[in-house]
Amino acid sequence: MKKVMFLIVGMLFAVSVNAATLTLTGAVGNAGAVKFGSGNLVTADWSSSQNSGETINDVYTVTTDALSGGYLSVTFNPLTPGSTVSLFDGNSLINLAVNAVGPNGSASYFWVLAANTVYNVYIDITNAVAASNYDLRIATPIPAALFLFAPALLGFFGLRRKAAVAA
């Protein structure tokens, strides 16, 4: 009976766990557009409408309602030489390395987002080739440790009972 009670209590704690909510907005005049602007995953993207030679200087603003980790990833298809991604956290500008993966490119970064702080993400592409695009994703991880806490607690009680029966 105790195990069932602990299981129910553990499940109640696990269900109430939430990831922080992100908000993503694009600056006026951005070539790219925000697809999902609120939630624990926010996205934006851009696809070239010209043959080649387009220059992109997009700025996105990210905020969160709670202290959380954030994972930013940007992919370029294809990668144009001179493409850059940077993040301004209110104090310093962080230039992210854009790595070539075949003809494509990607940049990723994990950082701690403070609640009610404005972060700016800058995506710059100079002289984009025909059919270029980028995809921006920012996600907050769901705190898995809390989901795993209840089963671990039940396991400890099971081991305790097993040890008491063996003694």
HUBEL-V198451 format. One record per residue. RES is the residue in one small letter. PHI is phi in radians with two decimals (* if undefined). OMEGA is omega in degrees with one decimal (NA if undefined). NEAR is the number of other C-alpha atoms within 12 Angstrom. Layout:
res = [RES | RES]
phi = [PHI | PHI]
omega = [OMEGA | OMEGA]
near = [NEAR | NEAR]
This chain:
res = [m | k | k | v | m | f | l | i | v | g | m | l | f | a | v | s | v | n | a | a | t | l | t | l | t | g | a | v | g | n | a | g | a | v | k | f | g | s | g | n | l | v | t | a | d | w | s | s | s | q | n | s | g | e | t | i | n | d | v | y | t | v | t | t | d | a | l | s | g | g | y | l | s | v | t | f | n | p | l | t | p | g | s | t | v | s | l | f | d | g | n | s | l | i | n | l | a | v | n | a | v | g | p | n | g | s | a | s | y | f | w | v | l | a | a | n | t | v | y | n | v | y | i | d | i | t | n | a | v | a | a | s | n | y | d | l | r | i | a | t | p | i | p | a | a | l | f | l | f | a | p | a | l | l | g | f | f | g | l | r | r | k | a | a | v | a | a]
phi = [* | -1.10 | -1.09 | -1.11 | -1.11 | -1.11 | -1.09 | -1.14 | -1.11 | -1.07 | -1.18 | -1.10 | -1.15 | -1.17 | -1.19 | -1.44 | -1.32 | -2.30 | -1.48 | -1.14 | -1.71 | -1.66 | -2.25 | -2.11 | -2.29 | -1.74 | -1.25 | -1.10 | 1.63 | -1.09 | -1.33 | -1.45 | -2.27 | -1.35 | -1.62 | -2.07 | -1.69 | -2.61 | 2.33 | -1.57 | -2.39 | -2.12 | -2.41 | -2.61 | -2.67 | -2.59 | -2.26 | -1.14 | -1.90 | -2.00 | -1.22 | -2.99 | 1.55 | -1.27 | -2.01 | -2.05 | -2.36 | -1.68 | -2.22 | -2.14 | -1.90 | -2.10 | -2.34 | -2.42 | -1.63 | -2.63 | -1.06 | -2.81 | -1.45 | -2.40 | -2.03 | -1.82 | -2.41 | -2.26 | -2.06 | -2.03 | -2.42 | -1.36 | -1.35 | -1.71 | -0.96 | 1.64 | -1.28 | -2.34 | -2.31 | -2.45 | -2.25 | -1.89 | -1.73 | 1.72 | -2.07 | -2.49 | -1.69 | -1.90 | -1.56 | -1.58 | -1.30 | -1.74 | -1.70 | -1.43 | -2.23 | 1.14 | -1.40 | -1.69 | -2.49 | -2.58 | -2.36 | -2.48 | -2.79 | -2.04 | -2.56 | -1.66 | -1.67 | -1.48 | -1.10 | 0.99 | -1.95 | -1.63 | -2.04 | -1.94 | -1.94 | -1.92 | -2.13 | -2.15 | -2.26 | -1.89 | 0.99 | -1.08 | -1.42 | -1.02 | 1.08 | -1.29 | -2.76 | -2.36 | -2.36 | -1.89 | -2.36 | -2.29 | -2.30 | -1.94 | -1.30 | -1.35 | -1.16 | -1.13 | -1.02 | -1.28 | -1.20 | -1.51 | -1.13 | -1.10 | -1.10 | -1.14 | -1.08 | -1.10 | -1.11 | -1.12 | -1.16 | -1.14 | -1.17 | -1.10 | -1.18 | -1.09 | -1.17 | -1.20 | -1.21 | -1.23 | -1.40]
omega = [179.3 | -179.4 | 179.8 | 179.6 | 177.9 | 178.0 | -179.7 | 179.1 | 178.3 | 179.4 | 177.5 | 177.6 | -177.2 | -178.1 | -176.3 | -179.9 | 178.8 | 169.6 | 177.2 | 177.7 | 177.5 | 172.3 | -179.5 | 175.7 | 178.3 | 178.9 | 175.7 | -179.4 | 175.6 | 173.5 | 179.2 | -178.2 | 176.1 | 177.2 | 177.6 | -172.1 | -178.4 | 178.9 | 178.6 | 169.8 | 178.2 | -175.9 | 173.1 | 177.3 | 178.4 | 173.1 | -177.3 | 176.3 | -179.0 | 177.8 | 177.2 | 176.1 | -178.3 | 175.9 | -177.1 | 175.0 | -176.2 | 178.5 | 176.6 | 178.8 | -179.1 | 172.4 | 178.2 | -178.2 | -177.8 | 175.5 | -176.6 | 169.7 | 178.0 | 178.3 | -179.7 | 173.1 | 177.4 | 174.8 | 178.3 | 179.9 | -15.2 | 179.0 | 176.3 | 177.1 | -179.1 | 176.4 | -179.8 | 174.2 | 177.1 | -176.6 | 176.1 | -175.5 | -178.4 | 179.3 | -175.6 | 178.0 | -178.5 | 177.1 | -177.9 | 177.6 | 175.9 | -176.3 | 177.6 | 175.4 | -171.7 | 178.8 | -177.0 | 177.6 | 177.6 | 174.7 | 178.5 | -176.1 | 174.2 | 179.4 | 178.8 | 179.3 | 175.4 | -179.8 | 175.8 | 175.3 | -179.2 | 175.9 | 178.3 | 176.5 | -179.5 | 175.7 | -178.5 | 176.0 | 178.7 | 176.3 | -179.0 | 177.4 | -179.0 | 177.6 | 177.1 | 171.5 | 171.1 | -180.0 | 180.0 | 176.9 | 174.4 | -176.4 | 171.9 | -179.5 | 174.2 | -176.4 | -175.5 | -179.1 | -179.9 | 176.6 | -178.3 | -176.7 | -176.6 | 177.8 | 178.1 | 178.5 | 177.4 | 177.7 | 178.1 | 177.4 | 177.1 | 177.9 | 178.9 | -179.7 | 179.2 | 178.7 | 179.5 | 179.0 | -178.6 | -176.3 | NA]
near = [7 | 12 | 18 | 15 | 13 | 22 | 24 | 17 | 19 | 23 | 21 | 16 | 19 | 22 | 19 | 14 | 19 | 22 | 25 | 30 | 31 | 38 | 36 | 33 | 29 | 31 | 21 | 14 | 13 | 23 | 27 | 32 | 26 | 30 | 21 | 23 | 27 | 25 | 25 | 31 | 29 | 34 | 33 | 37 | 32 | 32 | 28 | 25 | 18 | 17 | 14 | 20 | 17 | 24 | 29 | 33 | 27 | 34 | 32 | 38 | 33 | 44 | 35 | 33 | 23 | 21 | 22 | 28 | 26 | 33 | 27 | 38 | 34 | 38 | 35 | 38 | 29 | 27 | 32 | 33 | 22 | 22 | 38 | 33 | 37 | 30 | 36 | 24 | 23 | 18 | 11 | 11 | 15 | 21 | 21 | 26 | 20 | 27 | 24 | 20 | 14 | 12 | 16 | 23 | 30 | 31 | 31 | 29 | 26 | 20 | 23 | 22 | 34 | 22 | 20 | 20 | 22 | 23 | 34 | 30 | 37 | 31 | 41 | 34 | 36 | 20 | 22 | 30 | 28 | 19 | 21 | 34 | 36 | 37 | 33 | 40 | 35 | 45 | 36 | 34 | 26 | 24 | 20 | 16 | 16 | 21 | 21 | 20 | 23 | 26 | 24 | 17 | 21 | 23 | 17 | 16 | 19 | 19 | 14 | 14 | 15 | 12 | 11 | 10 | 9 | 8 | 7]
